[in-house]
Amino acid sequence: QHEDRSTTWTCEDCGSPYDAGCIERRLVDTIQRKCIRYQLQDLRCSKTGFVATRLLSKQSDTSQKLKMDISRKDLRSELQTLNNLAGYYNLEWLHETTSNL
């Protein structure tokens, strides 16, 4: 049997419907903030955890490999989860946003 996947969510306490457009806007805003945070993050020394101060360097001052606070894998995983959610609930704007990243 076909399950209704409309974007209507209701409050469990009072039964009032939530605004799906508002929820979608908040999710898109969350994606944008996560992407900006990923792009502007610091690189850190993998040994000391100190923020790298030399520009375009692949190693820290202690000759250790640099690491990111947020890995590409983690960001992609979160985006994929939101993309799946968008597909399931037919949230076109969210789907478009997560598909193009």
SULGIKA-V202273 format. One line per field, one symbol per residue. ss: DSSP state (@ for helix, = for strand, . for the rest). burial: b if it has 16 or more other ideal C-beta (glycine too) atoms within 10 Angstrom, else e. A space follows every 10 residues. Layout:
ss=???
burial=???
This chain:
ss=.........= ......=..@ @@@@@@@@@@ @@@@@@@@@@ ..===..... =.......=. ....====.. .@@@@@@@@@ @@@@@@@@.. .@@@@@@@@. .
burial=eeeeeebeee eeeeeeeeee eeebeebbee beebeeebee eebbbeeeee ebeeeeeeeb eeeeebeeee eeeebeebbe ebbeebeebe beebbebbee e
